[in-house]
Amino acid sequence: MIRGPPLRAARVPAGSTEERIRVFLRVRPPAPSDTASTSISTSASTSLRRHPQASATPSCVVTTLTDETDAVSSHAGRRGSTGSEPKTKHVVSIPNPRSLDERLAYRFDRILDAEAQQGDVFDALKDRVLRAVHVGHNASLFSYGQTGSGKTWTTSGTMQHPGLVPRLVDALFALPQATFASATATTIMTTTNTPSTTIEGLELAFSVMEIYNEKIYDLGLPAPCLTGPGLDLREGADRKVYVAGLSDHTMTSLADFNQFYSAALQNRRTAATKLNHESSRSHFILRIKAKLTKRVPLSSSPAGVSRTICESTLFLVDLAGSEDNKRTANVGQRMIESQNINRSLFTLCQCVVALNKMNPSGAGGVGSSTSNGPHVHVPFRNSKITRLLSDALGGNALGIIIACISPEAQHLADTYNTLEFARKASRI
């Protein structure tokens, strides 16, 4: 059973530079602490890989595949193509937690299995984000998954293994050296000598915030205030939601950004739980405002040029992980935090379900009462994080979701829930 929309289902009418929400799935490697960490990974052929500390009993239940054919053949015990060239994976398969004899398969824009490196994740989505900035469109990218599934690792990483945020910021700083073809929205970066748009000026301003117990705190300040009522969400004349009073910090180098971002990460609330020794207790959001001054050749005159300014806003969001308090053994303040995290994530799921009802076919424009689907109330206002992401989910901004899952059998229920969320989001 394959769940998911066609890989190229359009989000808006053909010819537009906008796209539907893109969903990427990342499978965390088996945790060394598990007693039985057998990982199954499938590329062009089906293979079995065991963690060095694994027992003989398989505990991992996630299989990644290139397509539906592999999904059928691998479960029938047959191998797929044995070609040496790796294929891009689009399908992940798990046992149905409600009927373990049945397997479910989900199709997404890209599957990044346990073998994928940090650079592979960035390479899979960088072109779409950079193109959005180049043409002046907003974009939001957020990681979603249970606690301990690798969201913060994927988003931020470490100095030795940088995640999406530092890699993307590095690419943004390099935009003036890049050459873009100006023909179509599907054309990405090119190094040819054909007439093209060049960037003469670039300004990047950064803001960092966290949503902790439904309160927004500015983490970009040298001495951030992490108590009190926090900052307010407001709606501008253009009906876009913004954070009132959030500080902006203009920077001109990756080194300056890394120092700024590292300090903000240190201020983010984390705590140990039974399932995660460094569990994020808040949603962590980086906002990037980009202003590009572009030099565009005129088709009417080979020697003529025009200059234009493109402005865009990027949101890079590391969501706190969903938690089962029976398994995490949360009490006291950890329990309060967990309740707020789960409530906000539940609201996010409600918004996704409502958007699906507005657009049951998984194609065409959504997010407003003017869409072809029925009018459905989308509860964006029920949570701070959904209000902030409302443009990415229901508007015209480019939206990218990285769903993170754990491969072990003990996390099957959480993995199933994450995949179901990602499946519904991919239809928006």
Secondary structure, 3 states (H helix, E strand, C coil): CEECCCCCCCCCCCCCCCCCCEEEEEECCCCCCCCCCEEEEECCCEEEEECCCCCCCCCECCEEECCHHHHHHHHCCCCCCCCCCCCCEEEEEEEECCEEEEEEEEEEEEEECCCCCHHHHHHHHHHHHHHHHHCCCCEEEEEEEECCCCHHHHHCECCCCECHHHHHHHHHHCHHHCCECCCCCCCCECCCCCCCEEEEEEEEEEEEEEEECCEEEECCCCCCCCCCCCECEEECCCCCEEECCCCCEEECCHHHHHHHHHHHHHHCCEECCCCCCCEECCEEEEEEEEEEEEEEECCCCCCCEEEEEEEEEEEEEECCCECCHHHHCCCHHHHHHHHHHHHHHHHHHHHHHHHHHHCCCCCCCCCCCCCCCCCCCCCHHHCHHHHHCHHHHHCCCEEEEEEEECCEHHHHHHHHHHHHHHHHHCCC
